[in-house]
């Protein structure tokens, strides 16, 4: 037990995890970590005991055949089936709770992303640097528009002057 606690302490001290405000990791963190590690642990444990498990399984099958002939075996089988039904019902309830929790978590994450995006846009929009850049671009666009207007005015003036000269020449 002490070795296991020392191993847990070593893992916790090397983890890049922010502790809770009181400095301790919660039980839920341990459960989440155990659930995350369970598939790899089970795979490794089963691989080590694969050969022994096959011979044990064959022995159990023989014992099962023998036990099914004993008095009261049907009663035990009914109780076992009822136990399996209760376990399955509990697993279904947990799965439904898990599905609701997942949906609630996704909704919360979506709302958080939406609010964060709005906050970032607000911060950027209120930025003095952005306002300065927009003002500079507006001045640049204004100057460009004025230059285009001047060029257009010069062309229009030149055209009007040509038309006027033609009429003056014809009238003489």
Secondary structure in CASP SS format (residue, H / E / C, confidence):
PFRMAT SS
TARGET T0000
AUTHOR 0000-0000-0000
METHOD secondary structure of the structure
MODEL  1
X C 1.00
X H 1.00
X H 1.00
X H 1.00
X H 1.00
X H 1.00
X H 1.00
X H 1.00
X H 1.00
X H 1.00
X H 1.00
X H 1.00
X H 1.00
X H 1.00
X C 1.00
X C 1.00
X C 1.00
X C 1.00
X C 1.00
X C 1.00
X C 1.00
X C 1.00
X C 1.00
X C 1.00
X C 1.00
X C 1.00
X H 1.00
X H 1.00
X H 1.00
X H 1.00
X H 1.00
X H 1.00
X H 1.00
X H 1.00
X H 1.00
X H 1.00
X H 1.00
X H 1.00
X H 1.00
X H 1.00
X H 1.00
X H 1.00
X H 1.00
X H 1.00
X H 1.00
X H 1.00
X H 1.00
X H 1.00
X C 1.00
X H 1.00
X H 1.00
X H 1.00
X H 1.00
X H 1.00
X H 1.00
X H 1.00
X H 1.00
X H 1.00
X H 1.00
X H 1.00
X H 1.00
X H 1.00
X H 1.00
X H 1.00
X H 1.00
X H 1.00
X H 1.00
X C 1.00
X C 1.00
X C 1.00
X C 1.00
X C 1.00
X H 1.00
X H 1.00
X H 1.00
X H 1.00
X H 1.00
X H 1.00
X H 1.00
X H 1.00
X H 1.00
X H 1.00
X H 1.00
X H 1.00
X H 1.00
X H 1.00
X H 1.00
X H 1.00
X H 1.00
X H 1.00
X H 1.00
X H 1.00
X H 1.00
X H 1.00
X H 1.00
X H 1.00
X H 1.00
X H 1.00
X H 1.00
X H 1.00
X H 1.00
X H 1.00
X H 1.00
X H 1.00
X H 1.00
X H 1.00
X H 1.00
X H 1.00
X H 1.00
X H 1.00
X H 1.00
X H 1.00
X H 1.00
X H 1.00
X H 1.00
X H 1.00
X H 1.00
X H 1.00
X H 1.00
X H 1.00
X H 1.00
X H 1.00
X H 1.00
X H 1.00
X H 1.00
X C 1.00
X C 1.00
X H 1.00
X H 1.00
X H 1.00
X H 1.00
X H 1.00
X H 1.00
X H 1.00
X H 1.00
X H 1.00
X H 1.00
X H 1.00
X H 1.00
X H 1.00
X H 1.00
X H 1.00
X H 1.00
X H 1.00
X H 1.00
X H 1.00
X H 1.00
X H 1.00
X H 1.00
X H 1.00
X H 1.00
X H 1.00
X H 1.00
X H 1.00
X H 1.00
X H 1.00
X H 1.00
X H 1.00
X H 1.00
X H 1.00
X H 1.00
X H 1.00
X H 1.00
X H 1.00
X H 1.00
X H 1.00
X H 1.00
X H 1.00
X H 1.00
X H 1.00
X H 1.00
X C 1.00
END
